[in-house]
Amino acid sequence: MLEQKTINTIKATVPMLKEHGTTITTRFYELLFQNHPDLLNIFNHSNQEKGRQQQALANAVYAAAVHIDRLEEILPAVKQIAHKHRSLGVRPEHYPIVGKNLLAAIKDVLGDAATDEIIQAWGKAYQVIADAFINVEKEMYEKAKQQQGGWEGDREFILMKKEVESRVITSFYLQPLDGGELTGFLAGQYVSVKVQLPNDPYTHIRQYSLSDAPGKDYYRLSIKHEGIVSTYLHECVEEGNTILLSAPAGDFTLNMNEERPLVLIAGGVGFTPLMSMLETSLRDTPDRDIYYIHAAVNGEYQAMGQHVLELTEHHDHLKAYFCYENPTDKDRLNTCFGKEGYIDLPWLQTVLPSRDADHYVCGPEGFMKAVISGLKKSGVTPKQINYEFFGPAIDLSKELQASAG
């Protein structure tokens, strides 16, 4: 527990963190990789270059300062980040390194404003926060290893089949090289893929959603051709090759105990966790009404559109709508063709049964902001809206409030 004096000191830094947060975290990563370049084997280089990792960490540090006297309120966010840490292989020994460089970055950026009292207070606060992460992640590591078919760290998988789904998306069917049992997962979860790119001294890790229902003897990853890792997987990894995977992780998962209609709204490759939810719900809760909405450039870029169309022909409780930005003549003849252009609230209100449903949304940032904002305006409560970002998550609720204001 932190002393009240420490809590007061941390809270006094909130305005400074709001103003200088991203500058501090940018400096932190500079120091971290300068002093410990081996950690580049864990962090996503692309997110560093785009500034997303820095912004995500700035949000986390700011939230910790605001809630320092009631950290239990940010426990859901801690668990979400802990899932990613476990998937990436973050260990307890990494936390002192992070803490040392974070305090140094605060001192560098704030200068004389970062008094000894402030640095000492943040040192104590960081230890409390780090302990929370370490304890949560310890449980996750143990669960991943001990569950039936589970494992710890990386496991080698063989690519059994590689199937082109669209102009930009290919599915990879993977089975354990050791022939052992394969652990199950919750619909919506992801795995980390670790690769060693040619002529690159560091390994690269990317997290990809599992796009099929659990309970099969393989994992399916449906990956868009973008970025250096996915390009390597698309162009260099062939059937019979092996890659390293972590055990499944993630808290963006389908609630199987809910009986209300299920609404799945995907943008582009964001369909991957939702496809797992769709397949799982059709198999395990076949009487539940499902509404599957997928936005894409057109049918040539959309993955598994034909598969979804066939599912609607065999399941009376499933309705599917495809929204194409630039539909082809063939797209317009598709019985699931729902709209030309972008998903908007007036159109959603014509195809969804009511506000009383469970909504799951996944796709690009702008897509999700627009869809979730529309759902809220229509009266859907926040508890009925579930969403996931690919990569470091911004504070979407804050972004939506800002856009509404």
C-alpha positions as CSV (number, residue, x, y, z in Angstrom):
1,M,0.0,0.0,0.0
2,L,1.2,3.5,-0.8
3,E,1.4,6.2,1.9
4,Q,-1.0,9.1,1.5
5,K,1.9,11.5,1.0
6,T,3.1,9.4,-2.0
7,I,-0.4,9.3,-3.4
8,N,-0.7,13.1,-3.2
9,T,2.6,13.6,-4.9
10,I,1.6,11.2,-7.8
11,K,-1.7,13.0,-8.2
12,A,0.1,16.3,-8.3
13,T,2.0,15.1,-11.4
14,V,-1.2,14.4,-13.4
15,P,-1.2,17.8,-15.2
16,M,2.4,17.3,-16.2
17,L,1.7,13.8,-17.5
18,K,-1.3,15.1,-19.5
19,E,1.0,17.7,-21.2
20,H,4.2,15.8,-21.6
21,G,3.1,12.1,-21.4
22,T,4.0,11.1,-25.0
23,T,7.3,13.0,-24.8
24,I,8.2,11.1,-21.7
25,T,7.3,7.7,-23.2
26,T,9.1,8.5,-26.4
27,R,12.2,9.3,-24.4
28,F,11.7,6.1,-22.3
29,Y,11.8,3.9,-25.3
30,E,14.9,5.6,-26.6
31,L,16.7,5.0,-23.3
32,L,15.3,1.4,-23.0
33,F,16.5,0.2,-26.4
34,Q,19.8,2.1,-26.1
35,N,20.5,0.4,-22.7
36,H,18.9,-2.9,-23.5
37,P,18.8,-3.5,-27.3
38,D,17.9,-7.2,-26.6
39,L,14.4,-6.0,-25.7
40,L,13.9,-5.2,-29.4
41,N,13.2,-9.0,-29.7
42,I,10.0,-8.4,-27.8
43,F,8.6,-5.0,-28.9
44,N,6.8,-4.4,-32.2
45,H,9.2,-2.2,-34.2
46,S,6.4,-1.0,-36.5
47,N,4.3,0.3,-33.6
48,Q,7.4,2.2,-32.3
49,E,7.9,3.9,-35.7
50,K,4.2,4.9,-35.9
51,G,4.2,6.2,-32.3
52,R,1.3,4.0,-31.3
53,Q,3.3,2.2,-28.6
54,Q,4.4,5.5,-27.1
55,Q,0.9,6.9,-27.0
56,A,-0.5,3.7,-25.5
57,L,2.1,3.7,-22.7
58,A,1.4,7.4,-22.1
59,N,-2.3,6.6,-21.7
60,A,-1.4,3.8,-19.3
61,V,0.9,6.0,-17.2
62,Y,-1.7,8.8,-17.1
63,A,-4.4,6.4,-16.1
64,A,-2.2,5.0,-13.3
65,A,-1.6,8.4,-11.9
66,V,-5.3,9.4,-12.0
67,H,-6.3,6.2,-10.3
68,I,-3.3,5.8,-8.0
69,D,-5.6,5.7,-4.9
70,R,-8.0,3.2,-6.4
71,L,-5.9,1.0,-8.7
72,E,-8.6,-1.6,-8.7
73,E,-10.6,0.5,-11.2
74,I,-7.9,-0.1,-13.8
75,L,-7.6,-3.8,-13.2
76,P,-9.5,-4.7,-16.4
77,A,-6.9,-2.7,-18.4
78,V,-4.1,-4.4,-16.5
79,K,-5.5,-7.8,-17.4
80,Q,-5.9,-6.8,-21.1
81,I,-2.2,-5.7,-21.2
82,A,-1.1,-8.7,-19.2
83,H,-2.6,-11.0,-21.8
84,K,-0.4,-9.3,-24.4
85,H,2.6,-9.5,-22.1
86,R,2.1,-13.2,-21.5
87,S,1.8,-13.8,-25.2
88,L,5.0,-11.8,-25.9
89,G,7.0,-13.4,-23.2
90,V,7.4,-10.5,-20.8
91,R,8.9,-11.7,-17.5
92,P,9.3,-10.4,-14.0
93,E,12.9,-9.6,-14.6
94,H,11.9,-7.1,-17.3
95,Y,10.0,-4.8,-14.9
96,P,13.0,-3.4,-12.9
97,I,14.6,-2.5,-16.3
98,V,11.4,-0.7,-17.4
99,G,11.1,1.1,-14.1
100,K,14.6,2.4,-14.1
101,N,14.4,3.8,-17.6
102,L,10.9,5.2,-17.1
103,L,12.1,7.2,-14.1
104,A,15.1,8.4,-16.1
105,A,12.8,9.5,-18.9
106,I,10.6,11.5,-16.5
107,K,13.7,13.2,-15.1
108,D,15.0,14.0,-18.6
109,V,11.8,15.5,-19.9
110,L,10.6,17.3,-16.8
111,G,14.0,18.5,-15.7
112,D,14.0,20.5,-12.5
113,A,10.2,20.0,-12.2
114,A,10.9,16.3,-11.5
115,T,12.0,16.8,-7.9
116,D,13.6,14.1,-5.8
117,E,10.2,13.8,-4.1
118,I,8.4,13.2,-7.3
119,I,11.0,10.6,-8.6
120,Q,10.9,8.8,-5.3
121,A,7.1,8.8,-5.3
122,W,6.9,7.4,-8.8
123,G,9.5,4.8,-7.9
124,K,7.2,3.5,-5.1
125,A,4.1,3.7,-7.3
126,Y,5.8,1.9,-10.2
127,Q,6.7,-1.0,-7.9
128,V,3.1,-1.4,-6.8
129,I,1.9,-1.3,-10.4
130,A,4.6,-3.7,-11.5
131,D,3.7,-6.1,-8.8
132,A,0.1,-6.1,-9.9
133,F,1.2,-7.0,-13.5
134,I,3.7,-9.7,-12.3
135,N,1.0,-11.4,-10.2
136,V,-1.6,-11.4,-12.9
137,E,0.9,-12.6,-15.5
138,K,2.2,-15.3,-13.2
139,E,-1.4,-16.8,-13.1
140,M,-1.7,-16.5,-16.9
141,Y,1.6,-18.3,-17.5
142,E,0.7,-21.1,-15.1
143,K,-2.8,-21.5,-16.7
144,A,-1.3,-21.5,-20.3
145,K,1.2,-24.2,-19.3
146,Q,-1.0,-26.4,-17.1
147,Q,-4.2,-26.6,-19.2
148,Q,-4.7,-29.7,-21.4
149,G,-2.5,-29.4,-24.5
150,G,-0.9,-26.2,-23.2
151,W,2.6,-25.0,-23.2
152,E,4.9,-22.3,-22.0
153,G,6.9,-20.0,-24.2
154,D,7.2,-20.8,-27.9
155,R,6.0,-24.0,-29.6
156,E,7.0,-25.0,-33.1
157,F,4.1,-25.5,-35.5
158,I,4.1,-26.8,-39.1
159,L,2.2,-25.1,-41.8
160,M,-0.2,-27.8,-43.1
161,K,-2.1,-25.7,-45.6
162,K,-1.9,-22.2,-47.0
163,E,-5.2,-20.9,-48.6
164,V,-5.7,-17.6,-50.4
165,E,-8.9,-16.0,-49.2
166,S,-8.8,-12.7,-51.1
167,R,-6.5,-10.3,-52.9
168,V,-4.8,-9.4,-49.6
169,I,-5.7,-12.1,-47.1
170,T,-4.4,-15.7,-46.8
171,S,-5.2,-18.3,-44.2
172,F,-2.5,-20.4,-42.5
173,Y,-3.5,-23.8,-41.1
174,L,-1.0,-24.9,-38.4
175,Q,-0.5,-28.0,-36.3
176,P,2.1,-28.8,-33.6
177,L,5.3,-30.2,-35.0
178,D,5.6,-32.5,-32.0
179,G,2.3,-34.1,-32.8
180,G,1.1,-33.4,-29.3
181,E,-2.3,-32.3,-28.1
182,L,-3.4,-28.8,-29.0
183,T,-4.9,-26.6,-26.3
184,G,-8.3,-25.1,-26.8
185,F,-9.0,-21.4,-26.8
186,L,-11.9,-18.9,-26.4
187,A,-13.5,-17.6,-29.5
188,G,-11.9,-14.2,-30.2
189,Q,-8.4,-15.0,-28.8
190,Y,-5.1,-14.6,-30.6
191,V,-1.6,-16.1,-30.7
192,S,1.8,-14.5,-31.1
193,V,3.8,-15.5,-34.1
194,K,7.6,-15.2,-33.7
195,V,9.8,-15.0,-36.9
196,Q,13.4,-14.4,-37.7
197,L,13.6,-12.2,-40.8
198,P,16.6,-12.6,-43.2
199,N,19.5,-10.3,-42.4
200,D,17.8,-9.0,-39.3
201,P,19.5,-9.4,-35.9
202,Y,16.3,-9.3,-33.9
203,T,13.3,-11.5,-33.8
204,H,9.9,-10.1,-34.7
205,I,6.6,-10.9,-32.9
206,R,3.1,-10.2,-34.1
207,Q,-0.2,-11.2,-32.7
208,Y,-2.9,-12.7,-35.0
209,S,-6.4,-13.7,-34.1
210,L,-7.5,-17.3,-34.4
211,S,-10.1,-17.3,-37.2
212,D,-11.8,-20.6,-36.7
213,A,-13.8,-22.2,-33.9
214,P,-11.8,-23.9,-31.1
215,G,-11.8,-27.7,-30.6
216,K,-10.1,-28.7,-33.9
217,D,-6.7,-30.3,-34.4
218,Y,-5.3,-27.1,-36.0
219,Y,-5.1,-23.4,-35.5
220,R,-6.1,-21.1,-38.4
221,L,-4.7,-17.6,-38.8
222,S,-6.1,-15.4,-41.6
223,I,-3.5,-12.7,-42.2
224,K,-3.5,-9.6,-44.3
225,H,-0.5,-8.9,-46.5
226,E,0.8,-5.7,-44.9
227,G,3.9,-5.0,-42.9
228,I,7.2,-6.8,-42.8
229,V,6.2,-9.9,-40.8
230,S,3.0,-10.6,-42.7
231,T,4.9,-10.0,-46.0
232,Y,7.4,-12.6,-44.9
233,L,4.6,-15.1,-43.9
234,H,2.8,-14.5,-47.3
235,E,5.9,-14.6,-49.5
236,C,8.4,-16.8,-47.8
237,V,6.7,-19.3,-45.6
238,E,5.5,-22.4,-47.5
239,E,3.5,-25.5,-46.7
240,G,5.8,-27.8,-44.7
241,N,7.7,-24.9,-43.1
242,T,7.6,-24.3,-39.3
243,I,6.9,-21.2,-37.3
244,L,6.8,-20.4,-33.5
245,L,3.6,-19.7,-31.7
246,S,2.7,-18.7,-28.2
247,A,-0.3,-20.3,-26.4
248,P,-3.6,-18.5,-27.1
249,A,-4.3,-15.3,-25.1
250,G,-6.7,-12.3,-25.0
251,D,-9.8,-11.1,-23.3
252,F,-11.9,-10.1,-26.3
253,T,-13.9,-13.2,-26.2
254,L,-17.4,-14.4,-26.9
255,N,-19.8,-14.6,-24.0
256,M,-21.3,-18.1,-24.5
257,N,-23.9,-17.6,-21.7
258,E,-25.7,-14.8,-23.3
259,E,-29.0,-15.5,-25.1
260,R,-29.6,-12.1,-26.6
261,P,-29.0,-11.7,-30.4
262,L,-25.3,-11.7,-31.4
263,V,-24.2,-8.8,-33.6
264,L,-20.7,-9.1,-35.2
265,I,-19.5,-6.0,-37.1
266,A,-16.2,-6.3,-38.9
267,G,-14.0,-3.9,-41.0
268,G,-11.5,-5.5,-43.4
269,V,-9.2,-8.0,-41.7
270,G,-11.0,-7.3,-38.4
271,F,-13.3,-10.2,-39.3
272,T,-10.8,-12.7,-38.0
273,P,-11.8,-12.9,-34.3
274,L,-15.5,-12.4,-35.3
275,M,-15.3,-15.4,-37.7
276,S,-14.2,-17.5,-34.7
277,M,-17.1,-16.2,-32.7
278,L,-19.5,-16.8,-35.6
279,E,-18.4,-20.4,-36.2
280,T,-18.4,-21.1,-32.4
281,S,-21.9,-19.7,-31.9
282,L,-23.3,-21.6,-34.9
283,R,-21.9,-24.8,-33.5
284,D,-22.6,-24.4,-29.8
285,T,-25.6,-22.2,-29.6
286,P,-27.4,-22.9,-32.9
287,D,-30.7,-21.3,-31.8
288,R,-29.2,-17.9,-31.1
289,D,-29.9,-15.1,-33.6
290,I,-26.7,-13.8,-35.3
291,Y,-26.2,-10.7,-37.4
292,Y,-22.9,-10.7,-39.3
293,I,-21.9,-7.4,-40.9
294,H,-18.6,-7.1,-42.9
295,A,-17.3,-4.0,-44.5
296,A,-14.6,-4.3,-47.2
297,V,-13.4,-2.5,-50.4
298,N,-15.3,-5.1,-52.5
299,G,-15.7,-8.8,-52.8
300,E,-12.2,-9.3,-54.2
301,Y,-10.7,-7.9,-51.0
302,Q,-13.2,-9.6,-48.6
303,A,-12.1,-12.8,-47.0
304,M,-14.6,-15.7,-46.5
305,G,-17.5,-13.9,-48.1
306,Q,-18.6,-17.0,-50.0
307,H,-18.2,-19.1,-46.9
308,V,-20.5,-16.8,-44.9
309,L,-23.0,-16.8,-47.7
310,E,-23.1,-20.6,-47.6
311,L,-23.5,-20.5,-43.8
312,T,-26.6,-18.4,-44.2
313,E,-28.1,-21.0,-46.5
314,H,-27.8,-23.7,-43.8
315,H,-28.6,-21.6,-40.7
316,D,-31.9,-19.9,-40.4
317,H,-30.8,-17.9,-37.4
318,L,-27.9,-16.3,-39.3
319,K,-28.3,-13.1,-41.3
320,A,-25.3,-11.6,-43.1
321,Y,-24.8,-8.2,-44.7
322,F,-21.8,-7.1,-46.8
323,C,-21.0,-3.4,-47.1
324,Y,-18.7,-2.6,-50.1
325,E,-16.9,0.7,-50.6
326,N,-16.6,0.1,-54.3
327,P,-18.8,-2.9,-55.2
328,T,-18.3,-4.7,-58.5
329,D,-21.3,-5.8,-60.6
330,K,-20.8,-9.3,-59.3
331,D,-20.9,-8.0,-55.7
332,R,-24.3,-6.4,-56.3
333,L,-25.8,-9.8,-57.3
334,N,-24.6,-11.4,-54.0
335,T,-27.6,-12.2,-51.8
336,C,-25.7,-10.8,-48.8
337,F,-25.0,-7.5,-50.4
338,G,-26.3,-4.9,-48.0
339,K,-24.9,-1.5,-48.8
340,E,-22.6,0.5,-51.0
341,G,-20.3,2.9,-49.2
342,Y,-19.7,2.9,-45.5
343,I,-21.6,1.5,-42.5
344,D,-23.7,4.3,-40.9
345,L,-26.3,4.5,-38.2
346,P,-29.4,4.9,-40.4
347,W,-28.5,1.8,-42.3
348,L,-27.6,-0.2,-39.2
349,Q,-31.0,0.6,-37.7
350,T,-32.7,-1.0,-40.7
351,V,-30.9,-4.3,-40.5
352,L,-30.4,-4.9,-36.7
353,P,-33.4,-6.2,-34.8
354,S,-33.2,-3.9,-31.7
355,R,-30.8,-2.3,-29.3
356,D,-31.1,-5.3,-27.0
357,A,-28.2,-7.4,-28.4
358,D,-24.6,-8.2,-27.7
359,H,-22.3,-6.3,-30.1
360,Y,-18.7,-7.2,-31.1
361,V,-16.8,-4.8,-33.2
362,C,-13.3,-5.2,-34.7
363,G,-11.5,-3.3,-37.5
364,P,-9.4,-0.2,-38.2
365,E,-9.4,2.6,-35.6
366,G,-11.5,5.0,-37.7
367,F,-14.0,2.2,-38.5
368,M,-14.5,1.3,-34.9
369,K,-14.9,4.9,-33.7
370,A,-17.6,5.4,-36.3
371,V,-19.5,2.2,-35.6
372,I,-19.3,2.4,-31.8
373,S,-20.3,6.0,-31.8
374,G,-23.3,5.1,-34.0
375,L,-24.3,2.2,-31.7
376,K,-24.2,4.5,-28.7
377,K,-26.3,7.2,-30.4
378,S,-28.9,4.5,-31.1
379,G,-29.1,3.7,-27.4
380,V,-26.9,0.6,-27.1
381,T,-25.3,0.6,-23.7
382,P,-21.5,0.4,-23.3
383,K,-21.9,-3.0,-21.6
384,Q,-23.4,-4.3,-24.8
385,I,-20.5,-3.2,-26.9
386,N,-17.3,-5.2,-27.0
387,Y,-14.3,-4.2,-29.2
388,E,-10.7,-5.0,-29.9
389,F,-7.8,-3.1,-31.4
390,F,-5.0,-4.8,-33.4
391,G,-1.9,-3.4,-31.8
392,P,-1.6,-1.0,-28.8
393,A,-5.0,0.3,-27.9
394,I,-5.8,4.0,-27.7
395,D,-8.4,5.1,-25.2
396,L,-11.4,4.8,-27.5
397,S,-13.9,6.0,-25.0
398,K,-11.9,9.2,-24.6
399,E,-11.7,9.6,-28.4
400,L,-15.4,9.1,-28.8
401,Q,-16.2,11.7,-26.1
402,A,-13.9,14.2,-27.8
403,S,-15.5,13.6,-31.2
404,A,-19.0,13.9,-29.7
405,G,-18.0,17.2,-28.0
